[in-house]
């Protein structure tokens, strides 16, 4: 193995330790990957090329907005913590730009991600089964309990699972899963991951992956003119959803829990939980977000142009909660739960426009290059941004930076 392969193996190790939640080792591998890739592949000419590459700057925009927001923050200590947490957003695009992978190596990296997600799912189910034997509580087979062994949350891991499904479909078409036997294994893996995702019960992720599946099947039916087979597949998907809904009632319960949209800021009742009785008097995932967003937008109205600054995010949001009597959110220390609103909150309309441009401009190039993997990844992550602060958690930060750089710069792979 030549020294040029060292970053390649580090990248696979980084993906594995990251998916399994071994964050200390993952951080060490990230540092080694950054240093080794630059030492092996970068030279004066490629550095100039990277500095002039708009795609690279688009990927590090969240870090730059965080740094700019720090300049007019009163609480510098808090702002520096956010800047430090998002350092990977600044660091990862550069080595991923310089990295050179053959198509086989690129496919192997994607395959490694798929395998790691499958193993992590099996670990989660095994742990859930052990807990079930001790407690007879089927709740261990749902939501955050399933990803507790890999130090993650259901809402984040469901995005990994969706991306793994996208990678499997791509590998079945043009990658390592094209043979007949591997195609069968790929289909089994997709069905298993869909079932696991249903148990994770992340509502938006489930809706997105099934919508993507329906659109893809319709596209395949029309382009291949396989109408009978296609209708059979669509019917099979509907039957699969029906079976999973019957077999996993707690997931259905999570969808039913958001039927109520009315709320009172003074409400101190707990949030609806899939393992307890649902009540319209409780908070639910939707009403909590509506209440939080209402508070956040009142702050935005006072600081519309450049926001409140990075360091004053928590103080200003908590102040808005207090003014509304939203004690429940204060006690639970809820964040904004929307990445777009977050950047509007800390950097104003100017920052939000820049953030949106940093997403849309690479999509334009991806369409021009027919880089469908990147487009689908951004679709998944952009939808996740609607209900979560993905870039306010280290797991979300590394996932976004690693996958966006790997997929966006794939056209540069030699």
C-alpha positions as CSV (number, residue, x, y, z in Angstrom):
1,X,0.0,0.0,0.0
2,X,1.5,3.3,-1.1
3,X,1.5,6.4,1.1
4,X,-1.2,8.0,-1.2
5,X,-3.7,5.3,0.1
6,X,-3.2,6.5,3.7
7,X,-5.9,9.3,3.6
8,X,-8.3,6.8,1.9
9,X,-8.1,4.4,4.8
10,X,-8.3,7.2,7.3
11,X,-11.5,8.4,5.6
12,X,-13.1,5.0,5.9
13,X,-11.9,4.8,9.6
14,X,-13.3,8.3,10.2
15,X,-16.7,7.3,8.8
16,X,-16.8,4.0,10.8
17,X,-15.9,5.6,14.2
18,X,-18.2,8.5,13.5
19,X,-21.2,6.3,12.7
20,X,-20.5,4.1,15.8
21,X,-20.2,7.2,18.0
22,X,-16.6,6.7,19.0
23,X,-16.0,10.4,18.9
24,X,-12.6,10.6,20.6
25,X,-11.1,8.2,18.0
26,X,-13.1,9.9,15.2
27,X,-11.6,13.3,16.2
28,X,-8.1,11.9,16.1
29,X,-8.7,10.3,12.7
30,X,-10.2,13.6,11.4
31,X,-7.0,15.5,12.4
32,X,-4.8,12.8,10.8
33,X,-7.0,12.8,7.6
34,X,-6.7,16.6,7.4
35,X,-2.9,16.7,7.8
36,X,-2.1,13.6,5.7
37,X,-4.3,14.6,2.7
38,X,-2.8,18.1,2.6
39,X,0.8,16.8,2.9
40,X,0.3,14.1,0.2
41,X,-2.0,15.8,-2.4
42,X,-1.7,19.5,-1.9
43,X,0.9,21.7,-3.6
44,X,1.2,25.4,-4.3
45,X,-0.8,25.2,-7.5
46,X,-3.7,23.1,-5.9
47,X,-3.7,25.5,-2.9
48,X,-4.3,28.4,-5.3
49,X,-7.0,26.4,-7.1
50,X,-8.7,25.6,-3.8
51,X,-8.7,29.2,-2.6
52,X,-10.3,30.2,-5.9
53,X,-12.9,27.4,-5.7
54,X,-16.3,28.9,-4.9
55,X,-17.6,25.5,-3.9
56,X,-15.1,25.3,-1.1
57,X,-16.2,28.7,0.3
58,X,-19.9,27.7,0.0
59,X,-19.3,24.7,2.2
60,X,-17.5,26.8,4.9
61,X,-20.2,29.5,5.0
62,X,-21.8,28.3,8.2
63,X,-18.4,28.6,10.0
64,X,-17.9,32.1,8.5
65,X,-21.3,33.3,9.5
66,X,-20.6,32.0,13.0
67,X,-17.3,34.0,13.1
68,X,-18.9,37.1,11.7
69,X,-21.7,36.9,14.3
70,X,-19.1,36.7,17.0
71,X,-17.8,40.2,16.1
72,X,-20.9,42.0,17.5
73,X,-21.7,39.5,20.3
74,X,-21.7,40.6,23.9
75,X,-21.1,37.1,25.2
76,X,-17.8,36.3,23.5
77,X,-17.3,33.1,25.6
78,X,-20.5,31.5,24.3
79,X,-19.8,32.6,20.8
80,X,-16.3,31.1,20.8
81,X,-17.8,27.8,22.0
82,X,-20.0,27.8,18.9
83,X,-17.1,28.7,16.7
84,X,-14.9,25.9,18.2
85,X,-17.8,23.4,17.7
86,X,-18.1,24.3,14.0
87,X,-14.4,24.1,13.3
88,X,-14.9,20.9,11.3
89,X,-17.1,22.9,8.9
90,X,-14.0,25.0,8.1
91,X,-11.5,22.1,8.2
92,X,-13.1,19.3,6.2
93,X,-13.8,20.8,2.8
94,X,-10.1,21.5,2.1
95,X,-8.7,17.9,2.4
96,X,-11.9,16.6,0.6
97,X,-11.1,19.0,-2.2
98,X,-7.5,17.8,-2.5
99,X,-8.3,14.1,-2.1
100,X,-7.9,11.8,-5.1
101,X,-9.9,8.7,-5.2
102,X,-10.5,6.2,-8.1
103,X,-14.1,5.4,-8.8
104,X,-13.7,2.0,-7.1
105,X,-12.3,3.7,-4.0
106,X,-15.1,6.3,-4.0
107,X,-17.7,3.4,-4.3
108,X,-15.9,1.6,-1.4
109,X,-16.2,4.7,0.8
110,X,-19.9,4.8,0.1
111,X,-20.2,1.1,0.7
112,X,-18.3,1.5,4.0
113,X,-20.9,4.0,5.1
114,X,-23.7,1.6,4.2
115,X,-22.2,-1.3,6.1
116,X,-21.5,0.9,9.2
117,X,-25.2,2.0,9.2
118,X,-26.3,-1.6,8.9
119,X,-24.1,-2.7,11.8
120,X,-25.1,0.2,13.9
121,X,-28.7,-0.7,13.3
122,X,-28.1,-4.3,14.3
123,X,-26.3,-3.1,17.5
124,X,-29.2,-0.9,18.3
125,X,-31.8,-3.7,17.8
126,X,-29.7,-6.1,19.8
127,X,-29.4,-3.7,22.7
128,X,-33.2,-3.0,22.5
129,X,-33.9,-6.8,22.6
130,X,-31.7,-7.2,25.7
131,X,-33.5,-4.3,27.4
132,X,-36.9,-5.8,26.4
133,X,-36.1,-9.1,27.9
134,X,-35.3,-7.4,31.2
135,X,-38.3,-5.0,31.3
136,X,-40.9,-6.3,28.8
137,X,-41.1,-2.7,27.5
138,X,-41.4,-2.6,23.7
139,X,-40.5,1.1,23.9
140,X,-36.8,0.1,23.7
141,X,-37.4,-0.7,20.1
142,X,-38.2,2.9,19.2
143,X,-36.7,6.3,18.7
144,X,-33.6,7.3,20.7
145,X,-33.3,4.0,22.5
146,X,-32.3,2.4,19.2
147,X,-29.3,4.6,18.7
148,X,-28.3,5.0,22.4
149,X,-25.5,2.4,22.0
150,X,-23.9,4.6,19.2
151,X,-24.2,7.8,21.1
152,X,-26.7,9.4,18.7
153,X,-30.2,10.7,18.4
154,X,-33.0,9.3,16.3
155,X,-33.6,12.5,14.4
156,X,-29.9,12.6,13.2
157,X,-29.5,8.9,12.6
158,X,-32.6,8.7,10.5
159,X,-30.9,11.1,8.0
160,X,-27.9,8.7,8.0
161,X,-30.2,5.8,7.2
162,X,-31.9,7.7,4.4
163,X,-28.6,8.6,2.9
164,X,-27.4,4.9,3.2
165,X,-30.6,3.9,1.3
166,X,-29.7,6.4,-1.5
167,X,-26.2,5.1,-1.6
168,X,-27.5,1.5,-1.9
169,X,-29.7,2.4,-4.9
170,X,-26.7,4.2,-6.5
171,X,-24.4,1.2,-5.9
172,X,-27.0,-1.2,-7.4
173,X,-27.0,0.9,-10.6
174,X,-23.4,1.9,-11.1
175,X,-21.3,0.6,-8.2
176,X,-20.4,-2.4,-6.2
177,X,-23.9,-4.0,-6.0
178,X,-24.6,-4.6,-9.7
179,X,-24.3,-8.4,-9.8
180,X,-27.5,-10.4,-9.4
181,X,-26.6,-11.8,-5.9
182,X,-25.5,-8.3,-4.7
183,X,-28.7,-6.8,-6.1
184,X,-30.7,-9.1,-3.9
185,X,-28.6,-8.2,-0.9
186,X,-29.1,-4.6,-1.7
187,X,-32.9,-5.0,-1.8
188,X,-32.8,-6.8,1.6
189,X,-30.6,-4.1,3.0
190,X,-33.0,-1.4,1.8
191,X,-36.0,-3.2,3.4
192,X,-34.2,-3.6,6.7
193,X,-33.1,0.0,6.8
194,X,-36.6,1.2,6.0
195,X,-38.0,-0.9,8.8
196,X,-35.3,0.4,11.2
197,X,-36.1,4.0,10.1
198,X,-39.7,3.3,10.8
199,X,-38.8,2.3,14.3
200,X,-36.6,5.4,14.7
201,X,-40.0,7.2,14.2
202,X,-38.5,10.5,13.0
203,X,-41.6,11.8,11.2
204,X,-40.1,14.2,8.6
205,X,-37.3,11.7,7.7
206,X,-39.9,9.0,7.1
207,X,-42.1,11.2,4.9
208,X,-39.0,12.4,2.9
209,X,-37.6,8.9,2.1
210,X,-41.0,7.5,1.1
211,X,-41.7,10.5,-1.1
212,X,-38.3,10.1,-2.7
213,X,-39.0,6.4,-3.2
214,X,-42.3,7.1,-4.9
215,X,-40.8,9.8,-7.2
216,X,-37.9,7.5,-8.1
217,X,-40.3,4.7,-9.0
218,X,-42.5,6.9,-11.1
219,X,-39.5,8.2,-12.9
220,X,-38.3,4.6,-13.5
221,X,-41.7,3.5,-14.7
222,X,-42.0,6.4,-17.2
223,X,-38.4,6.2,-18.6
224,X,-38.3,2.4,-18.8
225,X,-41.9,2.0,-19.7
226,X,-42.3,-0.9,-17.3
227,X,-45.8,0.0,-16.3
228,X,-47.0,-3.4,-14.9
229,X,-43.8,-4.0,-13.0
230,X,-43.8,-0.4,-11.8
231,X,-47.4,-0.5,-10.5
232,X,-46.6,-3.8,-8.8
233,X,-43.6,-2.2,-7.0
234,X,-45.7,0.9,-6.0
235,X,-48.3,-1.5,-4.6
236,X,-45.7,-3.4,-2.8
237,X,-44.4,-0.2,-1.2
238,X,-47.9,0.7,0.0
239,X,-48.3,-2.8,1.4
240,X,-45.0,-2.5,3.2
241,X,-46.0,0.8,4.8
242,X,-49.3,-0.8,5.9
243,X,-47.5,-3.8,7.4
244,X,-45.0,-1.6,9.2
245,X,-47.8,0.6,10.6
246,X,-49.5,-2.4,12.0
247,X,-46.3,-4.0,13.3
248,X,-45.0,-0.8,14.8
249,X,-47.9,1.1,16.4
250,X,-45.8,3.4,18.5
251,X,-44.5,5.1,15.3
252,X,-48.0,5.7,14.1
253,X,-48.7,7.1,17.6
254,X,-45.9,9.7,17.0
255,X,-47.7,10.8,13.9
256,X,-51.0,11.0,15.7
257,X,-49.4,13.0,18.5
258,X,-49.0,16.1,16.3
259,X,-52.7,16.3,15.2
260,X,-53.3,19.1,17.7
261,X,-51.9,22.5,16.6
262,X,-53.2,24.8,19.4
263,X,-51.0,25.7,22.4
264,X,-50.6,28.0,25.4
265,X,-47.2,29.3,26.4
266,X,-48.1,28.8,30.1
267,X,-48.7,25.1,29.6
268,X,-46.4,23.0,31.8
269,X,-47.6,19.6,30.8
270,X,-45.0,17.2,29.4
271,X,-44.6,16.6,25.6
272,X,-46.5,13.7,24.1
273,X,-44.5,10.5,24.2
274,X,-44.9,7.4,22.0
275,X,-44.7,5.2,25.1
276,X,-47.4,7.0,27.0
277,X,-51.0,8.2,26.5
278,X,-51.4,11.0,24.0
279,X,-53.4,14.0,25.2
280,X,-54.3,17.2,23.2
281,X,-53.5,19.1,26.4
282,X,-49.8,18.0,26.2
283,X,-47.2,19.6,24.2
284,X,-46.2,17.8,21.0
285,X,-43.4,18.1,18.5
286,X,-45.3,20.5,16.3
287,X,-46.8,22.8,19.0
288,X,-43.4,23.1,20.7
289,X,-41.8,24.2,17.5
290,X,-44.6,26.6,16.6
291,X,-44.3,28.2,20.1
292,X,-40.4,28.3,19.9
293,X,-40.5,29.8,16.4
294,X,-43.0,32.5,17.5
295,X,-40.7,33.5,20.3
296,X,-37.6,33.5,18.0
297,X,-39.4,35.6,15.3
298,X,-40.2,38.3,17.9
299,X,-36.4,38.7,18.5
300,X,-35.8,38.7,14.8
301,X,-38.2,41.6,14.4
302,X,-36.0,43.6,16.7
303,X,-32.7,42.7,15.0
304,X,-33.8,42.0,11.3
305,X,-30.6,43.0,9.4
306,X,-27.7,41.3,11.2
307,X,-29.3,39.4,14.0
308,X,-28.3,39.2,17.7
309,X,-24.8,37.8,17.1
310,X,-23.5,34.3,17.7
311,X,-22.7,34.6,21.4
312,X,-26.0,36.1,22.4
313,X,-28.2,33.4,20.9
314,X,-29.1,31.5,24.1
315,X,-29.6,34.7,26.2
316,X,-31.8,36.4,23.6
317,X,-33.9,33.2,23.0
318,X,-34.4,32.6,26.7
319,X,-35.4,36.3,27.1
320,X,-38.1,35.8,24.5
321,X,-39.3,32.7,26.4
322,X,-39.5,34.7,29.6
323,X,-41.4,37.5,28.0
324,X,-44.0,35.0,26.7
325,X,-44.2,33.1,30.0
326,X,-42.8,30.0,28.2
327,X,-41.4,28.4,31.3
328,X,-41.5,24.9,29.9
329,X,-39.0,25.8,27.1
330,X,-36.7,27.5,29.7
331,X,-36.7,24.4,31.9
332,X,-36.0,22.1,28.9
333,X,-33.4,24.5,27.4
334,X,-35.0,24.2,24.0
335,X,-33.1,25.6,21.0
336,X,-34.7,27.1,17.9
337,X,-35.2,23.7,16.1
338,X,-34.8,25.2,12.6
339,X,-31.4,25.8,11.0
340,X,-32.7,28.6,8.7
341,X,-34.4,30.4,11.5
342,X,-31.2,30.0,13.6
343,X,-29.0,31.9,11.1
344,X,-31.8,34.5,10.6
345,X,-31.7,34.8,14.4
346,X,-27.9,35.2,14.9
347,X,-27.0,36.9,11.6
348,X,-30.2,38.5,10.3
349,X,-31.6,38.6,6.8
350,X,-28.1,39.2,5.4
351,X,-26.8,36.0,7.0
352,X,-29.8,33.9,6.0
353,X,-29.5,35.0,2.3
354,X,-25.8,34.1,2.4
355,X,-26.6,30.7,4.0
356,X,-29.3,29.9,1.4
357,X,-27.0,31.0,-1.4
358,X,-24.3,28.6,0.0
359,X,-26.8,25.8,-0.5
360,X,-28.3,26.8,-3.8
361,X,-25.1,27.6,-5.7
362,X,-23.5,24.2,-5.3
363,X,-26.9,22.6,-6.3
364,X,-26.7,24.6,-9.6
365,X,-23.3,23.1,-10.3
366,X,-24.4,19.7,-9.2
367,X,-27.2,19.8,-11.8
368,X,-24.8,20.9,-14.4
369,X,-22.5,18.0,-13.6
370,X,-25.4,15.5,-13.1
371,X,-24.1,14.9,-9.6
372,X,-27.3,13.3,-8.3
373,X,-25.8,12.0,-5.1
374,X,-25.0,15.5,-3.9
375,X,-28.4,16.8,-4.9
376,X,-30.2,14.0,-3.0
377,X,-28.0,14.5,0.0
378,X,-28.7,18.2,0.1
379,X,-32.4,17.5,-0.3
380,X,-32.3,15.2,2.8
381,X,-30.2,17.7,4.8
382,X,-32.2,20.7,3.7
383,X,-35.4,19.0,4.9
384,X,-33.8,18.1,8.2
385,X,-32.9,21.8,8.6
386,X,-36.6,22.6,8.7
387,X,-37.1,21.1,12.1
388,X,-33.7,20.7,13.7
389,X,-30.5,22.7,14.3
390,X,-28.3,20.1,12.6
391,X,-25.3,22.4,12.7
392,X,-25.7,23.0,16.5
393,X,-24.7,19.4,17.3
394,X,-21.2,18.0,16.7
395,X,-22.6,14.8,15.1
396,X,-24.6,16.9,12.6
397,X,-21.7,19.2,11.9
398,X,-19.3,16.4,11.0
399,X,-21.9,14.5,9.0
400,X,-22.8,17.6,7.0
401,X,-19.2,18.7,6.3
402,X,-17.9,15.2,5.5
403,X,-20.7,14.1,3.2
404,X,-21.1,17.5,1.4
405,X,-17.4,17.7,0.6
406,X,-17.1,14.1,-0.4
407,X,-20.1,14.2,-2.7
408,X,-19.6,17.7,-4.1
409,X,-16.0,17.2,-5.1
410,X,-16.5,13.7,-6.6
411,X,-16.2,15.1,-10.1
412,X,-12.5,15.9,-9.2
413,X,-11.7,12.3,-8.3
414,X,-9.1,10.9,-10.6
